[in-house]
Amino acid sequence: MEVNQKPHKLTTFEKLSEALQEQVKLVYSEGFADSLIEYKGKDGAKVFALRFETDDTVYLIKMSGKRAEQIILDDDDFDEDGNLTKIAKQLYGEKYSDKDYLSDYNDFEFNDEED
């Protein structure tokens, strides 16, 4: 069994670089709220976060369900149904096509064909 030795970084969505924010949106193109994980913080309190893994780091992006929904509502890359727009999906898919770790996500599927 291989042990994951990547560093874990607890952060917020707003503190991520623009590139990482775009990649997170691409992977979680149907919103963040349903993908939040729950764990106990240092003080034993419940903490919710979105997990995002790159080649060298595991990010735990701390947010509540309500905050996850608000991020999507406030972001023009998402439509009124809370899904990443086709334009944003195509743009980010092309922009980050060299990031092999994005294909590790089961829900991620980039299709550059027109509908």
FILUMVEX-187016 format. One line per field, with one value per atom (N, C-alpha, C, O): residue in three letters; atom name; x, z, y. Coordinates in Angstrom, 2 decimals. Example, Ala and Ser with C-alpha at 12.3 -4.5 7.8 and 13.67 -1.06 7.14 Angstrom:
// FILUMVEX-187016
residuo = c(ALA;ALA;ALA;ALA;SER;SER;SER;SER)
atomo = c(N;CA;C;O;N;CA;C;O)
x = c(13.19;12.30;13.20;14.24;12.85;13.67;12.90;13.41)
z = c(7.80;7.80;7.80;8.46;7.08;7.14;7.87;8.04)
y = c(-5.69;-4.50;-3.30;-3.32;-2.25;-1.06;0.03;1.14)
// end
This chain:
// FILUMVEX-187016
residuo = c(MET;MET;MET;MET;GLU;GLU;GLU;GLU;VAL;VAL;VAL;VAL;ASN;ASN;ASN;ASN;GLN;GLN;GLN;GLN;LYS;LYS;LYS;LYS;PRO;PRO;PRO;PRO;HIS;HIS;HIS;HIS;LYS;LYS;LYS;LYS;LEU;LEU;LEU;LEU;THR;THR;THR;THR;THR;THR;THR;THR;PHE;PHE;PHE;PHE;GLU;GLU;GLU;GLU;LYS;LYS;LYS;LYS;LEU;LEU;LEU;LEU;SER;SER;SER;SER;GLU;GLU;GLU;GLU;ALA;ALA;ALA;ALA;LEU;LEU;LEU;LEU;GLN;GLN;GLN;GLN;GLU;GLU;GLU;GLU;GLN;GLN;GLN;GLN;VAL;VAL;VAL;VAL;LYS;LYS;LYS;LYS;LEU;LEU;LEU;LEU;VAL;VAL;VAL;VAL;TYR;TYR;TYR;TYR;SER;SER;SER;SER;GLU;GLU;GLU;GLU;GLY;GLY;GLY;GLY;PHE;PHE;PHE;PHE;ALA;ALA;ALA;ALA;ASP;ASP;ASP;ASP;SER;SER;SER;SER;LEU;LEU;LEU;LEU;ILE;ILE;ILE;ILE;GLU;GLU;GLU;GLU;TYR;TYR;TYR;TYR;LYS;LYS;LYS;LYS;GLY;GLY;GLY;GLY;LYS;LYS;LYS;LYS;ASP;ASP;ASP;ASP;GLY;GLY;GLY;GLY;ALA;ALA;ALA;ALA;LYS;LYS;LYS;LYS;VAL;VAL;VAL;VAL;PHE;PHE;PHE;PHE;ALA;ALA;ALA;ALA;LEU;LEU;LEU;LEU;ARG;ARG;ARG;ARG;PHE;PHE;PHE;PHE;GLU;GLU;GLU;GLU;THR;THR;THR;THR;ASP;ASP;ASP;ASP;ASP;ASP;ASP;ASP;THR;THR;THR;THR;VAL;VAL;VAL;VAL;TYR;TYR;TYR;TYR;LEU;LEU;LEU;LEU;ILE;ILE;ILE;ILE;LYS;LYS;LYS;LYS;MET;MET;MET;MET;SER;SER;SER;SER;GLY;GLY;GLY;GLY;LYS;LYS;LYS;LYS;ARG;ARG;ARG;ARG;ALA;ALA;ALA;ALA;GLU;GLU;GLU;GLU;GLN;GLN;GLN;GLN;ILE;ILE;ILE;ILE;ILE;ILE;ILE;ILE;LEU;LEU;LEU;LEU;ASP;ASP;ASP;ASP;ASP;ASP;ASP;ASP;ASP;ASP;ASP;ASP;ASP;ASP;ASP;ASP;PHE;PHE;PHE;PHE;ASP;ASP;ASP;ASP;GLU;GLU;GLU;GLU;ASP;ASP;ASP;ASP;GLY;GLY;GLY;GLY;ASN;ASN;ASN;ASN;LEU;LEU;LEU;LEU;THR;THR;THR;THR;LYS;LYS;LYS;LYS;ILE;ILE;ILE;ILE;ALA;ALA;ALA;ALA;LYS;LYS;LYS;LYS;GLN;GLN;GLN;GLN;LEU;LEU;LEU;LEU;TYR;TYR;TYR;TYR;GLY;GLY;GLY;GLY;GLU;GLU;GLU;GLU;LYS;LYS;LYS;LYS;TYR;TYR;TYR;TYR;SER;SER;SER;SER;ASP;ASP;ASP;ASP;LYS;LYS;LYS;LYS;ASP;ASP;ASP;ASP;TYR;TYR;TYR;TYR;LEU;LEU;LEU;LEU;SER;SER;SER;SER;ASP;ASP;ASP;ASP;TYR;TYR;TYR;TYR;ASN;ASN;ASN;ASN;ASP;ASP;ASP;ASP;PHE;PHE;PHE;PHE;GLU;GLU;GLU;GLU;PHE;PHE;PHE;PHE;ASN;ASN;ASN;ASN;ASP;ASP;ASP;ASP;GLU;GLU;GLU;GLU;GLU;GLU;GLU;GLU;ASP;ASP;ASP;ASP)
atomo = c(N;CA;C;O;N;CA;C;O;N;CA;C;O;N;CA;C;O;N;CA;C;O;N;CA;C;O;N;CA;C;O;N;CA;C;O;N;CA;C;O;N;CA;C;O;N;CA;C;O;N;CA;C;O;N;CA;C;O;N;CA;C;O;N;CA;C;O;N;CA;C;O;N;CA;C;O;N;CA;C;O;N;CA;C;O;N;CA;C;O;N;CA;C;O;N;CA;C;O;N;CA;C;O;N;CA;C;O;N;CA;C;O;N;CA;C;O;N;CA;C;O;N;CA;C;O;N;CA;C;O;N;CA;C;O;N;CA;C;O;N;CA;C;O;N;CA;C;O;N;CA;C;O;N;CA;C;O;N;CA;C;O;N;CA;C;O;N;CA;C;O;N;CA;C;O;N;CA;C;O;N;CA;C;O;N;CA;C;O;N;CA;C;O;N;CA;C;O;N;CA;C;O;N;CA;C;O;N;CA;C;O;N;CA;C;O;N;CA;C;O;N;CA;C;O;N;CA;C;O;N;CA;C;O;N;CA;C;O;N;CA;C;O;N;CA;C;O;N;CA;C;O;N;CA;C;O;N;CA;C;O;N;CA;C;O;N;CA;C;O;N;CA;C;O;N;CA;C;O;N;CA;C;O;N;CA;C;O;N;CA;C;O;N;CA;C;O;N;CA;C;O;N;CA;C;O;N;CA;C;O;N;CA;C;O;N;CA;C;O;N;CA;C;O;N;CA;C;O;N;CA;C;O;N;CA;C;O;N;CA;C;O;N;CA;C;O;N;CA;C;O;N;CA;C;O;N;CA;C;O;N;CA;C;O;N;CA;C;O;N;CA;C;O;N;CA;C;O;N;CA;C;O;N;CA;C;O;N;CA;C;O;N;CA;C;O;N;CA;C;O;N;CA;C;O;N;CA;C;O;N;CA;C;O;N;CA;C;O;N;CA;C;O;N;CA;C;O;N;CA;C;O;N;CA;C;O;N;CA;C;O;N;CA;C;O;N;CA;C;O;N;CA;C;O;N;CA;C;O;N;CA;C;O;N;CA;C;O;N;CA;C;O;N;CA;C;O;N;CA;C;O;N;CA;C;O;N;CA;C;O;N;CA;C;O;N;CA;C;O;N;CA;C;O;N;CA;C;O;N;CA;C;O;N;CA;C;O)
x = c(0.84;0.00;0.88;1.79;0.61;1.39;0.81;-0.40;1.69;1.26;1.40;2.43;0.35;0.36;1.21;0.86;2.31;3.22;3.08;3.91;2.05;1.86;1.48;0.74;1.99;1.56;0.09;-0.41;-0.59;-1.98;-2.00;-1.33;-2.77;-2.87;-4.32;-5.16;-4.62;-5.96;-6.01;-5.18;-6.99;-7.08;-8.54;-9.43;-8.78;-10.11;-10.07;-9.00;-11.22;-11.30;-10.67;-9.95;-10.94;-10.46;-8.93;-8.34;-8.31;-6.85;-6.12;-4.90;-6.86;-6.24;-5.86;-6.48;-4.83;-4.48;-5.64;-6.48;-5.68;-6.73;-6.70;-7.75;-5.51;-5.38;-5.97;-6.68;-5.69;-6.25;-7.76;-8.48;-8.26;-9.71;-10.37;-11.41;-9.78;-10.34;-10.33;-11.28;-9.26;-9.17;-10.20;-10.80;-10.39;-11.40;-12.79;-13.58;-13.07;-14.37;-14.55;-15.65;-13.48;-13.54;-13.85;-14.65;-13.23;-13.43;-14.81;-15.50;-15.20;-16.49;-17.47;-17.99;-17.70;-18.46;-19.96;-20.68;-20.43;-21.83;-22.00;-23.00;-21.01;-21.06;-20.22;-19.74;-20.07;-19.19;-19.91;-19.38;-21.11;-21.80;-21.94;-21.74;-22.27;-22.48;-21.18;-21.21;-20.06;-18.76;-17.96;-16.82;-18.55;-17.84;-17.62;-18.48;-16.46;-16.16;-16.20;-16.02;-16.44;-16.50;-15.39;-15.14;-14.74;-13.73;-13.69;-14.29;-13.01;-12.89;-11.64;-10.56;-11.81;-10.70;-9.88;-10.21;-8.83;-7.95;-8.69;-8.35;-9.72;-10.49;-11.65;-12.45;-11.76;-12.82;-14.10;-15.05;-14.14;-15.34;-15.40;-14.38;-16.63;-16.82;-16.30;-16.54;-15.59;-15.09;-15.50;-15.43;-15.92;-16.28;-15.30;-14.90;-14.92;-13.95;-14.16;-14.72;-13.69;-13.67;-12.25;-11.29;-12.11;-10.78;-10.39;-11.17;-9.17;-8.65;-7.17;-6.39;-6.80;-5.44;-4.73;-5.25;-3.52;-2.66;-1.52;-1.52;-0.57;0.56;1.38;1.98;1.40;2.28;1.62;2.29;0.32;-0.34;-1.79;-2.46;-2.26;-3.67;-4.23;-3.82;-5.17;-5.80;-7.11;-7.90;-7.33;-8.62;-9.14;-8.65;-10.12;-10.64;-11.83;-12.93;-11.58;-12.56;-13.73;-13.56;-14.95;-16.17;-17.38;-17.39;-18.37;-19.63;-20.46;-20.13;-21.53;-22.43;-23.02;-23.16;-23.37;-23.95;-22.93;-23.27;-21.68;-20.63;-20.35;-20.12;-20.37;-20.16;-21.21;-20.90;-22.45;-23.53;-23.39;-23.67;-22.96;-22.81;-21.69;-21.82;-20.59;-19.50;-20.01;-19.70;-20.80;-21.34;-22.31;-22.27;-23.18;-24.15;-23.46;-23.93;-22.34;-21.64;-20.69;-20.15;-20.48;-19.47;-20.13;-20.97;-19.74;-20.30;-19.94;-20.54;-18.98;-18.63;-19.69;-19.68;-20.61;-21.68;-23.01;-23.26;-23.86;-25.18;-26.17;-25.81;-27.41;-28.44;-28.78;-29.37;-28.42;-28.65;-27.46;-27.50;-26.42;-25.25;-24.25;-23.42;-24.32;-23.39;-22.41;-22.78;-21.18;-20.19;-20.68;-21.12;-20.60;-21.08;-20.23;-19.07;-20.82;-20.09;-18.86;-17.81;-19.00;-17.88;-16.73;-15.58;-17.03;-15.99;-15.38;-14.17;-16.22;-15.73;-14.77;-13.73;-15.11;-14.24;-12.95;-11.86;-13.06;-11.90;-10.92;-9.73;-11.44;-10.57;-10.06;-8.93;-10.89;-10.47;-9.28;-8.33;-9.32;-8.20;-7.00;-5.86;-7.25;-6.18;-5.38;-4.17;-6.06;-5.40;-5.32;-5.24;-5.35;-5.30;-4.00;-3.93;-2.96;-1.66;-1.59;-0.58;-2.61;-2.62;-3.18;-4.39;-2.29;-2.72;-3.56;-4.44;-3.31;-4.05;-5.54;-6.33;-5.93;-7.35;-8.13;-9.30;-7.49;-8.17;-8.35;-9.04;-7.73;-7.88;-9.24;-9.63;-9.95;-11.27;-12.32;-12.40;-13.11;-14.13;-15.16;-15.61;-15.54;-16.60;-16.09;-16.88;-14.76;-14.21;-14.16;-13.58;-14.78;-14.74;-14.78;-15.80;-13.70;-13.66;-13.90;-13.22;-14.87;-15.19;-15.20;-16.01;-14.29;-14.18;-15.07;-14.97;-15.94;-16.86;-18.04;-18.48;-18.52;-19.68;-20.94;-21.07;-21.87;-23.17;-24.15;-25.31)
z = c(0.00;0.00;0.00;0.82;-0.92;-1.04;-0.09;-0.05;0.66;1.60;0.92;0.32;1.01;0.41;1.28;2.43;0.74;1.49;1.11;1.49;0.38;-0.02;1.18;2.05;1.22;2.31;2.13;1.01;3.25;3.26;3.64;4.58;2.91;3.18;3.40;2.52;4.57;4.88;4.47;4.90;3.65;3.13;2.85;3.11;2.32;1.87;0.35;-0.23;-0.27;-1.72;-2.16;-3.16;-1.43;-1.79;-1.73;-2.44;-0.91;-0.78;-1.84;-1.96;-2.59;-3.67;-4.81;-5.01;-5.55;-6.74;-7.73;-7.64;-8.66;-9.68;-10.47;-10.78;-10.77;-11.52;-10.75;-11.32;-9.46;-8.65;-8.52;-8.54;-8.37;-8.31;-9.59;-9.53;-10.73;-12.00;-12.11;-12.62;-11.64;-11.70;-10.77;-11.12;-9.60;-8.66;-9.30;-9.22;-9.93;-10.59;-11.72;-11.92;-12.43;-13.52;-13.00;-13.60;-11.91;-11.33;-10.67;-10.81;-9.96;-9.27;-10.05;-9.52;-11.29;-12.21;-11.90;-12.49;-11.00;-10.60;-9.21;-8.54;-8.77;-7.47;-6.44;-6.69;-5.29;-4.25;-3.10;-2.49;-2.80;-1.57;-1.40;-0.29;-2.45;-2.34;-2.22;-1.96;-2.41;-2.35;-1.10;-0.96;-0.19;1.04;1.91;2.00;2.53;3.49;4.89;5.06;5.86;7.25;8.04;7.88;8.89;9.79;11.06;11.14;12.04;13.32;13.30;12.94;13.68;13.76;15.01;15.79;15.21;16.36;17.69;18.67;17.70;18.93;19.05;19.99;18.11;18.14;17.46;17.35;16.99;16.30;14.87;14.26;14.36;12.98;12.02;12.20;11.01;9.97;8.63;8.45;7.71;6.37;5.37;5.48;4.41;3.41;2.10;2.06;1.05;-0.28;-0.52;-0.38;-0.87;-1.08;-2.54;-3.45;-2.75;-4.11;-4.09;-3.31;-4.95;-4.94;-6.25;-7.34;-6.12;-7.28;-7.23;-6.38;-8.13;-8.14;-6.86;-6.47;-6.21;-5.04;-3.74;-2.70;-3.74;-2.52;-2.48;-3.51;-1.27;-1.04;-0.34;0.77;-1.00;-0.43;0.23;-0.34;1.42;2.09;2.13;2.89;1.29;1.12;2.04;1.76;3.14;4.22;3.80;3.37;3.94;3.65;4.20;4.24;4.61;5.03;3.77;2.68;3.93;2.82;2.30;1.09;3.21;2.82;2.05;1.05;2.51;1.83;0.45;-0.51;0.35;-0.93;-1.94;-3.10;-1.51;-2.39;-2.77;-3.91;-1.82;-2.09;-3.10;-3.96;-2.99;-3.95;-5.37;-6.29;-5.54;-6.86;-7.33;-8.50;-6.45;-6.82;-7.27;-8.18;-6.62;-6.90;-8.09;-8.52;-8.62;-9.66;-11.04;-11.29;-11.92;-13.28;-14.13;-15.19;-13.69;-14.43;-14.27;-15.00;-13.32;-13.07;-13.52;-13.39;-14.06;-14.52;-13.35;-12.21;-13.67;-12.63;-11.95;-10.87;-12.56;-11.96;-11.12;-10.54;-11.05;-10.24;-10.96;-10.31;-12.29;-13.08;-13.81;-14.25;-13.94;-14.69;-16.12;-16.75;-16.65;-18.00;-19.01;-18.74;-20.16;-21.21;-21.66;-21.94;-21.72;-22.14;-21.14;-21.54;-19.85;-18.82;-18.80;-18.66;-18.95;-18.95;-20.11;-19.95;-21.28;-22.44;-22.26;-22.51;-21.82;-21.63;-20.62;-20.90;-19.46;-18.43;-18.81;-18.49;-19.52;-19.97;-20.90;-20.80;-21.81;-22.73;-22.00;-22.23;-21.12;-20.39;-19.50;-19.35;-18.92;-17.98;-18.51;-17.73;-19.82;-20.41;-20.11;-20.24;-19.71;-19.39;-17.94;-17.55;-17.16;-15.74;-15.62;-15.55;-15.60;-15.55;-14.33;-14.39;-13.21;-11.98;-12.10;-11.33;-13.02;-13.18;-13.66;-13.33;-14.44;-14.95;-13.87;-14.09;-12.71;-11.60;-10.93;-10.17;-11.20;-10.59;-11.42;-12.63;-10.77;-11.47;-12.18;-13.27;-11.57;-12.14;-13.24;-13.98;-13.36;-14.35;-15.72;-15.91;-16.64;-18.03;-18.94;-18.99;-19.64;-20.56;-21.95;-22.43;-22.59;-23.97;-24.77;-24.51;-25.74;-26.51;-27.75;-28.58;-27.87;-29.00;-28.73;-27.59;-29.77;-29.67;-29.44;-29.98;-28.66;-28.47;-29.52;-29.53)
y = c(-1.18;0.00;1.25;1.38;2.13;3.36;4.41;4.62;5.07;6.10;7.46;7.77;8.26;9.59;10.51;10.78;10.99;11.85;13.33;14.15;13.65;15.04;15.88;15.44;17.12;18.01;18.38;18.50;18.57;19.01;20.48;20.90;21.24;22.68;23.05;22.85;23.58;24.08;25.55;26.35;25.89;27.25;27.59;26.78;28.76;29.15;29.30;29.43;29.30;29.43;30.75;30.79;31.79;33.12;33.23;34.04;32.42;32.47;31.63;31.72;30.83;30.06;31.00;32.04;30.63;31.40;31.32;30.43;32.26;32.24;30.93;30.37;30.44;29.19;28.02;27.20;27.94;26.85;26.99;25.99;28.22;28.42;27.91;27.24;28.21;27.77;26.25;25.66;25.63;24.17;23.52;22.51;24.10;23.60;23.69;22.76;24.82;24.99;23.97;23.45;23.68;22.72;21.32;20.59;20.94;19.61;19.50;18.49;20.53;20.54;21.42;22.41;21.06;21.90;21.96;22.77;21.12;21.16;21.75;21.51;22.51;23.15;22.40;21.30;23.03;22.50;21.82;20.89;22.27;21.88;20.37;19.86;19.65;18.21;17.42;16.22;18.08;17.39;17.72;17.29;18.47;18.82;17.58;16.71;17.54;16.49;17.09;18.30;16.25;16.71;16.03;14.84;16.81;16.24;17.07;18.15;16.56;17.26;18.14;17.68;19.39;20.32;20.05;19.15;20.82;20.65;20.76;20.10;21.61;21.80;20.83;20.91;19.90;18.90;19.33;18.54;20.57;21.07;20.53;20.24;20.39;19.95;21.02;22.21;20.56;21.44;20.84;19.62;21.68;21.22;21.81;22.97;21.00;21.45;20.71;19.62;21.32;20.72;20.22;20.98;18.96;18.37;18.54;18.23;19.04;19.19;18.83;19.38;17.90;17.39;17.70;17.44;18.25;18.48;17.47;16.58;17.60;16.68;16.72;15.72;17.89;18.02;18.42;18.44;18.73;19.20;18.72;18.63;18.42;18.15;19.38;19.72;20.04;21.23;20.83;20.08;21.32;21.24;22.67;23.51;22.93;24.29;24.45;23.99;25.11;25.23;26.12;27.26;25.55;26.31;25.55;24.32;26.28;25.67;25.39;25.86;24.63;24.39;25.68;25.87;26.57;27.86;28.70;29.33;28.70;29.45;28.84;29.57;27.52;26.84;27.28;27.54;27.36;27.79;29.26;29.63;30.09;31.53;31.79;32.66;31.05;31.20;30.97;31.73;29.92;29.59;30.66;31.06;31.13;32.18;33.47;34.15;33.80;35.05;34.96;35.98;33.78;33.57;33.50;32.64;34.40;34.45;33.25;33.05;32.44;31.22;30.13;29.14;30.31;29.34;29.92;31.11;29.05;29.49;29.53;29.26;29.87;30.01;28.68;28.68;27.56;26.25;25.78;24.70;26.60;26.24;25.36;24.72;25.32;24.52;25.43;26.52;24.97;25.72;25.88;24.92;27.10;27.34;26.58;26.27;26.29;25.57;26.36;25.78;27.68;28.52;28.41;28.22;28.53;28.43;27.04;26.88;26.03;24.65;24.41;23.78;24.93;24.76;25.56;25.05;26.81;27.66;27.05;26.94;26.66;26.09;24.71;24.35;23.94;22.63;22.72;21.94;23.68;23.89;24.47;24.06;25.42;26.11;25.15;25.31;24.16;23.25;21.82;20.88;21.66;20.32;19.60;18.38;20.33;19.72;19.23;18.64;19.45;19.05;17.64;17.45;16.65;15.25;14.93;14.07;15.60;15.28;15.59;15.05;16.46;16.76;15.54;15.38;14.70;13.51;12.44;11.44;12.63;11.68;11.79;10.90;12.85;13.05;12.33;12.53;11.50;10.70;11.55;11.20;12.67;13.50;14.41;14.99;14.53;15.44;14.79;13.72;15.47;14.99;16.20;16.90;16.46;17.57;17.06;16.16;17.64;17.27;18.56;19.45;18.66;19.89;19.91;20.81;18.91;18.89;19.82;19.97;20.43;21.32;20.50;19.40;21.01;20.36;20.82;20.38)
// end
